[in-house]
Amino acid sequence: MVAHNPQAPGSLTVARRFRLAAREIVGTAVIMVAYFYLRGIRPDNIDGSVSRSLRLIQFEQSIGVFQEVRWQAAFLGHGWLMSVANVVYAWGHYPVMLAIALWLVFKDPVKFRFVRNVLLVSATIGILSYWIIPAAPPRLMEHYGYDFGFIDTVHGATSNVSYFQPGPFVNDYAALPSFHFGWILLSSMAIWTNTSNRWVRAGAVAMSVTMWWAVTVTGNHYFFDMVMGGVVVVLSWLFVRAMGDVHLRHLPKRSFQQVRSFRRNPEKGNRAQK
């Protein structure tokens, strides 16, 4: 006869939760590898990319918002601030996204999958954009004879960070839209919609504001790139929400609720399992 173990129901459910979380994270990692590979294998179209960025600059000038080089110039004389900007750009993106993904997948796998689906839809739009309308970032314009005053502080020789990207995944002309900003905005939205703590929400907003600043002063994107990154993410969010609970219903959310109930009231949890 097997002795009754009051912890068994909860521990089994927790184990199932961990397995599901691992599966969701691994699946998302596979999606990201595919995204980077499809982005990276696009043959360079330097003339088209530079020409497109020149038209983008002219558009920003026409509406009076071509201020990126002035932003950068205002901070270049402050070494410690530029060091912060470089670190934010290099390490405040995918590592932060991973940390938020781990938090959310354990907090609520259904909501994690919703955000993951938004990531997938936006990534698909991004791949199409990078193949159809590649654009050169500000930091590369000087290399092709168009010196607007931008300095490459992250990839240049004086950089204080190591921003390593494997060769097959690199595409220097995948500037439009900017997911370096867009996906941090998505992370901020994920935090905002999954907590009511005003301090945490304030931190989520600050995260996106800081990334906008860092991307600009390091010379990696134009304002238009980042605006379009945000637009793609918001539209992808609305699209996934409009699709309803497609595939989300297959996640056993009820069992996760039982785990929380079991932890609060073990005796009640045992009765519920009988």
Backbone torsions as a table, in degrees:
resi	resn	phi	psi	omega
1	MET	NA	130.2	-179.1
2	VAL	-84.1	129.1	179.9
3	ALA	-66.4	143.4	179.1
4	HIS	-69.8	130.8	179.5
5	ASN	-118.7	104.3	-176.1
6	PRO	-63.6	-17.6	-179.1
7	GLN	-86.9	-12.5	-172.6
8	ALA	-58.2	-48.9	-177.9
9	PRO	-56.4	-46.1	-178.7
10	GLY	-66.4	-42.8	-176.5
11	SER	-66.2	-37.2	178.4
12	LEU	-64.7	-42.3	-179.3
13	THR	-67.0	-38.9	177.6
14	VAL	-63.5	-40.8	178.4
15	ALA	-62.0	-41.0	177.7
16	ARG	-63.2	-38.3	179.3
17	ARG	-63.0	-42.9	179.7
18	PHE	-65.3	-39.3	178.6
19	ARG	-63.4	-43.0	179.4
20	LEU	-64.6	-43.3	179.6
21	ALA	-60.9	-42.8	179.5
22	ALA	-62.9	-41.4	179.7
23	ARG	-63.6	-40.7	179.7
24	GLU	-66.3	-42.0	-179.4
25	ILE	-66.6	-44.2	179.5
26	VAL	-63.5	-42.9	178.2
27	GLY	-60.4	-40.8	178.4
28	THR	-66.8	-38.5	178.6
29	ALA	-62.5	-39.5	178.0
30	VAL	-63.0	-42.2	177.6
31	ILE	-59.9	-43.2	-178.1
32	MET	-66.7	-38.5	177.5
33	VAL	-62.5	-43.9	178.5
34	ALA	-62.2	-40.7	178.7
35	TYR	-60.3	-49.6	-178.1
36	PHE	-64.8	-37.0	-179.9
37	TYR	-66.5	-47.4	-179.7
38	LEU	-64.6	-33.1	176.2
39	ARG	-70.9	-40.1	-174.1
40	GLY	-74.5	-28.2	-176.0
41	ILE	-82.8	-2.9	178.3
42	ARG	-66.1	120.4	178.9
43	PRO	-59.8	141.3	-180.0
44	ASP	-64.3	135.0	173.1
45	ASN	-122.7	79.7	-170.6
46	ILE	-63.9	-48.0	-177.7
47	ASP	-60.6	-46.4	-179.8
48	GLY	-66.2	-38.9	-178.6
49	SER	-66.5	-45.2	-179.7
50	VAL	-67.1	-43.0	179.1
51	SER	-60.5	-40.9	-179.5
52	ARG	-66.1	-39.7	179.1
53	SER	-67.5	-35.5	176.5
54	LEU	-62.7	-41.3	177.5
55	ARG	-66.3	-35.5	177.9
56	LEU	-64.6	-43.2	177.8
57	ILE	-61.0	-44.0	178.8
58	GLN	-61.4	-37.5	177.7
59	PHE	-65.2	-45.9	178.8
60	GLU	-62.5	-39.1	178.1
61	GLN	-63.6	-37.4	-176.9
62	SER	-67.4	-26.9	179.5
63	ILE	-106.4	5.8	172.6
64	GLY	77.7	25.2	-178.6
65	VAL	-116.9	10.1	178.5
66	PHE	-79.0	80.5	-175.1
67	GLN	-120.4	5.7	-174.8
68	GLU	-59.3	-43.5	-178.1
69	VAL	-67.0	-31.8	176.7
70	ARG	-69.5	-39.4	175.5
71	TRP	-58.1	-48.2	-177.6
72	GLN	-64.2	-43.5	-179.1
73	ALA	-60.9	-32.0	-178.6
74	ALA	-68.0	-22.6	-176.2
75	PHE	-110.4	-14.2	-175.8
76	LEU	-59.8	-30.1	180.0
77	GLY	-78.1	-5.7	-180.0
78	HIS	-111.2	91.0	-173.0
79	GLY	-54.9	-41.5	-175.6
80	TRP	-69.4	-34.1	177.6
81	LEU	-68.9	-38.8	177.2
82	MET	-67.5	-34.3	175.6
83	SER	-63.6	-40.4	176.6
84	VAL	-62.7	-45.0	-179.3
85	ALA	-60.7	-42.6	179.2
86	ASN	-62.9	-42.1	-179.9
87	VAL	-66.9	-42.0	178.1
88	VAL	-60.5	-44.5	-179.6
89	TYR	-63.7	-44.9	-174.4
90	ALA	-77.6	-40.4	-171.1
91	TRP	-119.1	-1.2	179.1
92	GLY	-97.4	16.2	-176.9
93	HIS	-111.3	-90.5	-175.9
94	TYR	-64.8	-39.2	175.1
95	PRO	-60.4	-38.5	177.8
96	VAL	-67.6	-42.2	177.6
97	MET	-60.1	-40.9	179.5
98	LEU	-64.3	-43.6	179.7
99	ALA	-61.1	-42.4	179.8
100	ILE	-68.7	-37.6	177.9
101	ALA	-62.1	-43.6	179.6
102	LEU	-64.0	-41.7	177.4
103	TRP	-60.9	-46.3	-173.9
104	LEU	-75.0	-36.2	-177.6
105	VAL	-66.8	-29.8	175.9
106	PHE	-84.8	-29.6	179.5
107	LYS	-71.8	-48.0	-177.7
108	ASP	-160.0	96.6	-177.3
109	PRO	-58.7	-31.7	179.5
110	VAL	-64.2	-45.4	179.2
111	LYS	-70.1	-31.9	174.8
112	PHE	-61.9	-45.0	-178.0
113	ARG	-65.6	-33.4	175.8
114	PHE	-59.9	-49.5	-179.6
115	VAL	-64.3	-38.9	177.6
116	ARG	-61.0	-39.7	178.6
117	ASN	-65.7	-36.7	174.7
118	VAL	-62.1	-42.5	177.7
119	LEU	-59.6	-43.6	-178.4
120	LEU	-64.6	-45.0	-179.9
121	VAL	-64.0	-45.8	-179.5
122	SER	-65.3	-37.7	178.7
123	ALA	-63.6	-38.9	177.8
124	THR	-62.5	-44.1	176.8
125	ILE	-62.7	-40.6	-180.0
126	GLY	-62.2	-45.1	179.7
127	ILE	-58.9	-46.0	178.9
128	LEU	-59.8	-42.3	-179.6
129	SER	-65.5	-43.2	-178.0
130	TYR	-65.4	-31.0	178.8
131	TRP	-81.1	-36.2	-174.2
132	ILE	-88.2	-42.8	-176.5
133	ILE	-130.4	65.3	177.5
134	PRO	-62.0	149.1	-178.9
135	ALA	-143.1	144.1	-179.3
136	ALA	-85.1	139.9	177.7
137	PRO	-75.9	162.4	-179.4
138	PRO	-54.4	-39.3	-174.1
139	ARG	-62.5	-20.0	-177.1
140	LEU	-99.0	-7.7	-173.2
141	MET	-62.8	-36.4	-179.4
142	GLU	-62.9	-33.3	-179.1
143	HIS	-62.1	-23.1	-176.3
144	TYR	-111.3	22.4	171.8
145	GLY	88.8	12.9	-179.7
146	TYR	-122.7	88.8	-175.1
147	ASP	-92.8	101.4	176.4
148	PHE	-95.5	-2.1	179.1
149	GLY	104.5	3.6	-179.8
150	PHE	-74.4	143.6	177.5
151	ILE	-123.6	133.7	179.3
152	ASP	-83.2	100.3	-175.4
153	THR	-91.1	-15.6	-179.0
154	VAL	-94.0	-47.0	-175.7
155	HIS	-94.3	-11.4	-176.6
156	GLY	-73.7	174.7	-175.4
157	ALA	-66.2	-25.8	-176.6
158	THR	-93.4	7.3	-177.2
159	SER	-64.3	144.9	178.6
160	ASN	-99.3	7.1	-179.5
161	VAL	-127.9	156.0	174.5
162	SER	-104.5	106.6	-177.6
163	TYR	-105.9	82.6	-173.3
164	PHE	-86.1	132.6	173.0
165	GLN	-135.9	126.5	178.6
166	PRO	-57.9	140.0	-175.5
167	GLY	-47.2	-49.3	-176.9
168	PRO	-63.3	-17.6	-176.3
169	PHE	-99.0	-0.5	-174.4
170	VAL	-89.4	131.9	171.4
171	ASN	-140.9	101.7	-176.4
172	ASP	-70.1	-9.6	-175.9
173	TYR	-113.0	22.0	175.3
174	ALA	-97.9	62.1	-173.8
175	ALA	-96.7	-18.7	-173.3
176	LEU	-128.8	112.9	3.3
177	PRO	-82.3	163.8	177.7
178	SER	-89.4	107.3	174.3
179	PHE	-87.1	-8.5	173.0
180	HIS	-62.2	-35.4	171.4
181	PHE	-90.0	-45.5	-173.4
182	GLY	-56.9	-41.8	-177.5
183	TRP	-79.2	-21.5	169.7
184	ILE	-72.4	-36.5	172.9
185	LEU	-60.2	-42.5	176.5
186	LEU	-59.9	-41.4	178.0
187	SER	-62.7	-41.0	178.1
188	SER	-63.8	-40.7	178.2
189	MET	-64.8	-38.3	178.7
190	ALA	-63.5	-41.9	178.4
191	ILE	-66.7	-47.4	-176.0
192	TRP	-57.8	-42.2	-175.4
193	THR	-83.2	-3.2	-178.2
194	ASN	-121.2	15.3	173.3
195	THR	-152.8	152.3	175.9
196	SER	-110.1	2.6	179.5
197	ASN	-70.4	119.7	-173.5
198	ARG	-67.2	-30.1	179.5
199	TRP	-72.0	-39.7	177.3
200	VAL	-66.1	-40.7	177.6
201	ARG	-64.2	-39.8	177.3
202	ALA	-62.2	-39.7	177.1
203	GLY	-63.7	-36.4	178.6
204	ALA	-64.3	-42.4	177.8
205	VAL	-65.1	-44.0	-179.4
206	ALA	-61.6	-33.2	179.9
207	MET	-61.3	-45.1	179.9
208	SER	-70.6	-40.1	179.1
209	VAL	-62.2	-43.2	-179.4
210	THR	-64.5	-40.4	179.4
211	MET	-66.3	-40.4	176.8
212	TRP	-55.9	-46.9	179.3
213	TRP	-62.2	-47.3	-176.4
214	ALA	-64.5	-43.1	179.4
215	VAL	-61.8	-39.1	-178.2
216	THR	-70.1	-51.2	-172.7
217	VAL	-75.1	-13.3	175.1
218	THR	-91.7	-1.5	175.1
219	GLY	74.7	30.4	-174.3
220	ASN	-100.9	-19.9	179.2
221	HIS	-152.0	155.2	170.6
222	TYR	-85.1	161.9	176.5
223	PHE	-55.8	-41.4	-178.0
224	PHE	-60.4	-39.5	177.8
225	ASP	-57.6	-44.8	-176.1
226	MET	-73.3	-37.4	175.7
227	VAL	-59.7	-44.7	-179.4
228	MET	-67.7	-33.8	174.1
229	GLY	-61.2	-42.5	177.4
230	GLY	-66.8	-40.4	179.8
231	VAL	-62.6	-44.6	179.4
232	VAL	-60.8	-42.6	-179.6
233	VAL	-65.4	-45.1	-179.4
234	VAL	-64.4	-44.1	178.5
235	LEU	-64.7	-37.8	177.3
236	SER	-64.7	-39.5	177.4
237	TRP	-60.2	-47.5	-179.3
238	LEU	-64.9	-37.4	178.7
239	PHE	-64.4	-48.1	-179.2
240	VAL	-64.5	-39.0	177.7
241	ARG	-64.4	-39.5	179.7
242	ALA	-66.8	-26.2	178.7
243	MET	-72.6	-11.3	178.7
244	GLY	77.7	-145.1	-173.3
245	ASP	-97.6	34.2	179.0
246	VAL	-55.4	121.1	-179.5
247	HIS	70.3	-17.3	-179.5
248	LEU	-71.2	-29.8	-176.3
249	ARG	-64.0	-18.1	-177.2
250	HIS	-78.7	-8.4	178.0
251	LEU	-84.9	128.8	-176.5
252	PRO	-76.2	68.1	-175.9
253	LYS	-61.7	-32.8	-176.5
254	ARG	-59.9	-38.3	-179.0
255	SER	-64.7	-31.4	178.6
256	PHE	-69.7	-36.1	176.7
257	GLN	-65.4	-35.6	178.3
258	GLN	-66.4	-34.3	177.6
259	VAL	-62.0	-45.9	-180.0
260	ARG	-63.6	-39.8	178.3
261	SER	-64.6	-40.9	-179.8
262	PHE	-62.6	-40.8	-179.1
263	ARG	-66.9	-34.1	179.8
264	ARG	-77.1	-36.0	-175.3
265	ASN	-142.8	85.0	-176.9
266	PRO	-56.9	-39.8	-177.8
267	GLU	-64.5	-42.0	178.2
268	LYS	-65.0	-37.5	179.0
269	GLY	-65.0	-38.5	178.5
270	ASN	-64.7	-40.7	-179.2
271	ARG	-65.8	-34.9	-178.3
272	ALA	-68.8	-24.9	-178.9
273	GLN	-83.2	-13.9	-176.2
274	LYS	-79.6	NA	NA
